[in-house]
Amino acid sequence: MAPAEPEHPADRLLRRIDAVGAPACVGLDPVVERLPAALRPAAGDAAAAAAIEAFSIGVIEAVRGAVAAVKVQAACFERHGADGAAALARVLAAARAAGDLEVILDYKRGDIGISADHYAASARGPMAAGWTTVSAYLGADSLLPFLGAGHGAFALVRTSNPSGDAVQSLRLADGRSVAEAVADLVAACGAERCGTSGFSALGAVVGATKPADAAALRGRMPRQMFLVPGYGAQGGGIDDVLPCFRPDGRGALVTASRSVIYAFDPADRQWVDAVRRAADALRHELAAGLGVRS
């Protein structure tokens, strides 16, 4: 008997969102200096990697049931060398083992040809995340290898950092902004890769701090799931993210990082409870905001 086809990533993500009742994602961006006092490591990459691994696994347990997904920032681990890379793999494995979370590997890879194939293989093999973030700057070659066999990707389209405007807001000869041109590329590349939900395996990163652009980008990418960073500590609020959604209230996943994972007093040994409360607050805020909109 042939193995069953893996579930389409967008269908799977929407199922997770429906299960928790809100399009909420927590970003795992662990920094040693901000860990609970009980987890602060001694000097050295091995100790730092072990500390951020323990913290990240605690956060995963805390947010289960409150959010649909976790987004793991590879850079926070990779800065600690081989020990950090090994810790990253174990954290991703713990997130997968939770069974009720969509797992996004935030590593923004972008290359061509065989190099892109190698990066995609790492996401499906040692890292085995359901989704990855990727750069579209090199065109379709840097996007397509990350799709298929139950895997999806979010391409950078309109990012939340202020300096992104220097490139993404530039106008081309045809009147489109660079971000709009990238949006059209993403829509075209993802058009033949839609699930039963109507959403594509190729999504888009659209920052919460760019609400004026989000509505226009949604019009250009009606079948893309939007991964929406910048909520909470970066200044994005509920009114900022609403343009990222379709009129039916679907189509986006809102991610908060620092406002959730550091929602504790460093001296508090019950820091996991504070993280859980912050994740619940994120879920309720998003659900209420979308309910008002609909």
N, C-alpha and C positions, 0 to 999 in steps of 0.2 A: 504494500500500500504506500502510495506517495505521501510524503510529509505534508501536513496542512500548510496552506499559505499563511504567512504571518499577517497579523492584523495591520491594516493601513495605519501609518503613524498619526495622521490627522484624525481619523476615526477613533483611534485609541486615546488620543489627547482629549478629544471632546467628551469621550465616555468618562474620563477621569474628572473633567470639569463638572459634568453633570452629577457625578457621585458626591462631590463636596459642596455643590451648589454655588460655586463662584469660580471665576477664571484666575485663581490665585497661584502664584509661584514664589518660592523663596530662593533667593540667591545665596549660595554658599561661597562667601569670599573671606575665608578665615585669615586673620592677621595675628601673629603671635602677641603683639603688644596689647591687643584688645581682648584677649581670652580671659575667662574667669580666673581669679587668683589661684584657685585650686589646680588649674591646668597649666599655669605658666611654666615653661620648660627651663632647664639649664641651657647654657650656651651650646651651639653646634647644630648643624642641619639635621642630624638624626633625632635629637631631642625635639627640635621645632616641628619636624614632620610628624612625630608621634603625637605631639600635643594638638596640632591642628586636625589630625585624623580623629583623635578622641573627641574633640569638640564637634567636628562635623557629624560624626555618627550620633552624638547626643542631640544635635539639631534635627537630624533626620527623624529620630524617634519622637522628638517634640512636635514636629509639624505634621506628622502623619494624621490623616483624617481631617485636617484643616485646610490643606492646600492640595492642588492637583499635581504639582510638579516641583522639582528642585532643579536649580541651575548651578552647576559646579564650575567655579572659575579655575581653570587649569593653572593659570599663572601663579596663584597663591601657593600652589603645591610645587610647581616646577622650579620656583626660585630656590628651593631647598635641595636641588640636585636629585641624585638617584633615589635617596630616601623619600624625597617629596613625590617623585613620580610613582614610586611603589605605594605610598599612602593614597595618592589620587586614585589609583586602580582599586584599592580596597574600599575607599569611600564610595566610588561608583558602584561597586559590587554590593555594598550595604544598602544603597538606595534602590538598586534593582531588587534585592531580596525582600525589601519592605512589601513589594507586591502591589501597592496601591498608589504609587507615585510614578509620574512620567519623569524620565531622567534626561537632562540636557547637559551636554558637555560644552562649556563655553570656552572655545579655544581659537575661534576666528581664523581658521586656516584658509589659505588661498594660494593655489598654484596651478600648473597646467600639466596635462598629459599624465605620465606615469607617476610624477610626484604627487599629484592630487589623488591618484589611485592608492598610493601608499598611505597618505593621510587618512583617507576614507577607511582603509583596511584597519588602521589603528583604532578608529572609532568603533568599528564593529567587532574587533578582536580583543586586544588587551583592555581597552576601555569600555567597550560594549554599551555605549549610551544609545538611547532611543533617538535622540536628536543631537545635532552639533550646530554650532554657529560657524558661518563661513563668510569669506570675503568674495564679493562678486566682481572685483576689479579686473580680473583676468578673463571675464566672460563666462560662457557656458561651461568651458573646460574646468573651471574651478568649482562648479556647482553640481553637475550631474553625477560625478562619482559618489557623492554622499547620499544619493537617493536609492531606494529599492530595498527589498527584503525586510520590510518593516521599519526601515530607518528613514528619518526625515532630516531636514536642515533648515536653519533660519539664516537667510542672507542679509548682510548689513545693507540697509537702504537709507535710513535717516536716523542717525545715532543721537544719543542724549547729551553728549559732551559739547560744550559751547564752541570749541575750536573746529568741530566738524563742519560748521557753517562755511568755513573758508574754502572748502571743496564742494560740499553737498549742495550749497545754494547757488553755485555758479550757473550762469545761463549759457546754454548751447546755442548754436546758430539757428536751430529750429524752434527756439523759445522755451524748450523744456529746461528744468534745472537738472543738474547731475543726478540728484536723488530721484527725480521723475524718470530719467532715462534708465537708471538701474532698476526702478520699479517695473518698467515695461519689460526689461530683460527677464526679471524674475517671473513675471506673469507668463511670459512666453515659454520659458523653460519648464515651468510647473504645470502648464496647461493640460498635458497628457498624463498627469500623475495624480489625479484626484481620486479620492475614496468615495464610498457611498454617501458620505456627508456632503459631498460637493467641494470639499476643501482639498488643497494640494499637499503633497509631501514636501514641497518646497515653500517655506514660509518666509517672512521678512521681519527684520528687526527695525522697529519704528519707536523712537524714544518718547516717553511720556512728557518730556519737556518741549516737544515740538507739536502742540495740538493744532496750530494753524496749518501745518503741512499734512497732518494725519488724515484729514477728511479727503483731501485731494489724492493722497496715496491709496486710501481705501478704494476710491473710485477706479484707480488704475489696477488695483490688485484685488478684485472681488473674491477670488478663490484662495487667497493666501491667509494662513494663520499669522497674526502679528504677535511677535514676542516684544513686549513693551517694558523696557527697563526705565529707570529714572523715577520710579514711584517712591514716595516717602522721603528718605534722607536727601535725595537729589532735587527735591522740590516739586515733583509731579504729584497732583492730586486727582480726585475722582473726575472732576470736570475736564481735566487735561486728557484723560485716557478714553473718555467716551467716544470721541471721533474715530478711534481705532476699531470700533466694533461696527458690525453691520446693523441695519435697523432692527433685526430680530434679536439683537443682544449677543450674537455669537461672533467668533472670528478672532479673538485676541486673548492672550495670556499675559497678565500683568505681574511683573516681578519686583519684589522689594527685597533688599538685602540688609543693609546696616540697620534699618529701623526695626527689623525683626530679630536678626541673629545676635544683635548686641543690646537687646532690650532688658538689660539686667544691671544690677550693681555688681562690679567685679568681685566684691567680697562675699556675695551671696552664694552659698553652696547649693541652693535650690534654683540655680540659674535656668535650668531646663524648664521649670514652671513658667518663668517670665517669658521665655521664648515661645512657649506654647500659647500663652495668653496673647502675645503680639501677633502670632500667626492667626489665631481665631479672630482677632480684631481686624486684621487685613481681610479675611474672608467675609466677615459681616459688612465691612465698609464697601467692598466691591459689590456684594450681592445687593445691598441697599441702593447703591448708586445706579446699578443696572436696572433694578426694579422701578426706580423713579423714572428712568429714561423710557422704559417700555410702557 
